[in-house]
Every structure is written in C-alpha cells, then in structure tokens.
Amino acid sequence: MSHLPIADLTPQQIVAELDKYIIGQEDAKKAVAVALRNRYRRQQLPFHDRDDIMPKNILMIGPTGVGKTEIARRLAQIAHAPLVKVEATKFTEVGYVGRDVDSMIRDLVSAAVRLVERERIDEIEAEAMDKALRKIAEQLYTEDETVVIAPKSDDIIELDTYYSFPNYDEAKIEKLIEEIKAGVHDKAEVEVDIEEQSNPFLQVFTPGGMEEMGMDMFGGANSPFNKTSTITRKMRVMEAKAILAEAEAKNMIDQNAIHKIAVERAEQTGIIFIDEIDKVAIKSGGSGGPEVSREGVQRDLLPVIEGSSVPTKFGTVRTDHILFICAGAFHMAKPSDLIPELQGRLPIRVELKALTEDDFGRILREPKNALVKQYEKLLSVDGVTIEFTAEALDELAHYAVELNNKVENIGARRLHTLMEKLLEDLLFDAPYGEPKHVVFDVGRVRNRIGEIVGDAVKGQRLL
C-alpha cells in the first residue's frame, strides 16, 4: 500500500489519541504506539528490506477491567485497521464445538473486507445517493405527464398502434429530487428492485473445523449456486432512499478489487487481540489432563503468530506481519508458564496497573466517552438534563473501589453497574417524569446506592 492511514501520526500523537479514551496505563499506550508506528516505518523501506522487519508482538499483563481490550480497540480505530478479538479459551474446544485457530485469520480478512468496502462506499456515497434520488424521482413523475401521438395517416387504425411516451421534463425531475431530499415525499410509495442471492454461504467441515465458505467454490460466478434473484417490493420513499443508495454504491464498486485490497490490508495492518492467553498457560507442576489441551492450543497458535499462509474465501493470507496483542490477568499462572516458543513470539511485555480511586474518578469525568457524558446524551433525548457535583463523582469512585476490593475486582466495569443503579429510576421515568433537571450530590448518591453497596459487601445482594 502506498499510503497508510497512520502516516501522519507519531508515537506521541498516537498516545495523545489513546489518552482521549483511556485513563492511565502509560507504558501500555507507549508500547502499542511504537508498534503501530513501526508498521508505517516498515512500509517506507525498499521492498527487499521489508521482509526482514518482523512485527514486535505484545503481551499485556494486568487484571480485568483496566483497559487492555480498549487499548487494542482504539488502536485499530486510530489506524483504520481491521481488528479481531478472540479469547484463547475458545480454542480449547476444538474437536467438539470450537473452531481452529486459523478461523481468527479468516475473521480478520472478513473484517478487512467490510472496512475497505465501507471506505469505498463513503467515497462514492454522494454520487450513489444522487443516482438513487433520480430513480425515485423518475418513478414519482406522474402519469398525466404522458404524451400520446397517433401515426400520420387518414386510415382508421387500431388502438394499439398509438404511441405513448413520458413527456420527460428535466426541470421537473430536478425539482422532484430537491423535494425528495427535503423529505416532502417521504410517505409516498415506490417500487424497489432488490437483489437477493439464494444461499450464498454454506457451512462445511474443513480439516480445521466448521467454516462458512462462499458458494463460488462450486463453480464461480456462473455456478447455479451463485445465482441472484430480483424481488420487487413497494416501500416508502424514506426507506427506499437508503436501500437504493446502497445498491447503487455496490454496483459502482469492484468487489474483486475490494477483496484484493482487503487481503493486503489484513496482512499489513491487521491487528488480532487474543484475550485470556493466561488460561491456556501450563501451570508449573502440571502433568496432564487439561494441561495437555492448553499446550496444544499454544502450539496451534505458534505457527500463525510466527508466520504462515492461511487460505480464505478472499484469497491466501500471510500472517507474518499481522500484529498480535495477547493479554491475560495471570492470576493463577505466570508468563513464564507459556511454552518458550510462544514466549519468544511475544517479545514486548507490558504490565497494566490496577486502577486506583483517583483513576475511577478520572474515568467518570475525563474520557471523550466518559460514563457521565454518555448518560447526559442519552437523557437529553427525553429532555432531561443531569449534573454531578465533584464530590458525588468522588463518592461513586470510592464505592467502586470498595466493591472491587471486597466483592470481586472487575475494574472500571464496576462503574457501569453503579451508574445504572444510580440512574435506574430516572432512566425509567423519562420523558414523563419530573423534574427535568436533576443534580446528583453526595447525599443523593449515598441515599440511592449506599445501602445497595453495603448489602453487596456483606454478601446479601448481588452487584
């Protein structure tokens, strides 16, 4: 690829972007920012040097709810890169109801196809919408705008020899288009032709597990399995606009080119986040049973992380330069319990710290998607405004730490539980409830959830 979306972002700028959503964990942010920038640096090297530069995969170590997944997710958004999150424990089920480790590569390519297709559609969205609006306008062009002309002859002629055609007036069509844009004809009905592919995917057993394979494996585009049928449906203009625009956009893009770019994007910028890697680590002193299965999963992961070719329905994918970010709490095991070969493929180790009470307070206030901001936006839809005093947010942070210490530590997710309990009645009563402006101070927070937290700490309530 001649240009990467991260070309203009330095590691410091990447960290600054991550800071908008994630509180603390500076070491982890720095590590992933450097890994992301190194991808861009590699792309600027001559072709004969690129294969010598291998990605430095990352192992994140830290308790649940401290930001491991969020860092990977936001990193992918910054880089406009395809991302797949999998849990290592699902691979322990292979042979029963699970799938093989190659499935995460197939999922990554599918994510890349959706990403590239969305980008291409966004580029031509305006043009596709223009075509869709014109189609709708031509349908709404009234029948009484029809001119009927008889052949020039004095002879008596049959009715079916008369010629009729629409009196096409471009000015009237343009006027209709503007009216459709303005929503004037939203409730009018038009006919829309929708293409439906009959049974486009088939679940088949492959050597590695059950996969969805495209039906083009049975003969390509001319295969009877790949035929599409057109169905005409009546719908309102307000619905037809989006459906026709999407159909026009898909007709304008080259799917083969999309697939080729997507495979390249997956290979060069793809990120795979493997969570709960500690659950497949072999505990010291293990002698068989589940330990054998866990080691088997690690050995299955090894060639994919090391670099191999994986066939997908969009083409063969090389995994050499995919960035793998593995994460785990490592409460019951240590990173050294992983097999040595896998440890060697995860050279960058980052330890994420447990969140403090101050961190919880900052999480409530500072991120771009802070919980308080989320609820403010949600309730504004029903005309309700809420306000939190600084002391009230500090009290919520204190309750979160208390619950995590005395019940179970689920990290920042505890704040979601407390905020839902605090705002439960307000969310239920809006928009009919009163008042329309609510201020939460320390007293209100304690009255609403203090007893609930106390009961949860005593084990008398689940929270």
Secondary structure, 3 states (H helix, E strand, C coil): CCCCCCCCCCHHHHHHHHHCCCCCCHHHHHHHHHHHHHHHHHHCCCHHHHCCCCCCCEEEECCCCCCHHHHHHHHHHHHCCCEEEEEHHHHHHCCCCCCCCCHHHHHHHHHHHHHHHHHHHHHCHHHHHHHHHHHHHHHHCCHHHEEEECCCCCCCCCHHHCEEEECCCHHHHHHHHHHHHCCCCCCCEEEEEEEEECCCEEEEEECCEEEEEEHHHHCHHHCHHHCEEEEEEEEEHHHHHHHHHHHHHHHHCCHHHHHHHHHHHHHHHCEEEEECHHHHCCCCCCCCCHHHHHHHHHHHHHHHHHCCEEEECCEEEECCCCEEEEEECCCCCCHHHCCHHHHHCCCEEEECCCCCHHHHHHHHHCCCCCHHHHHHHHHHCCCCEEEECHHHHHHHHHHHHHHHHHCCCCCCHHHHHHHHHHHHHHHHHCCCCCCCEEEECHHHHHHHHHHHHHHHHCCCCCC
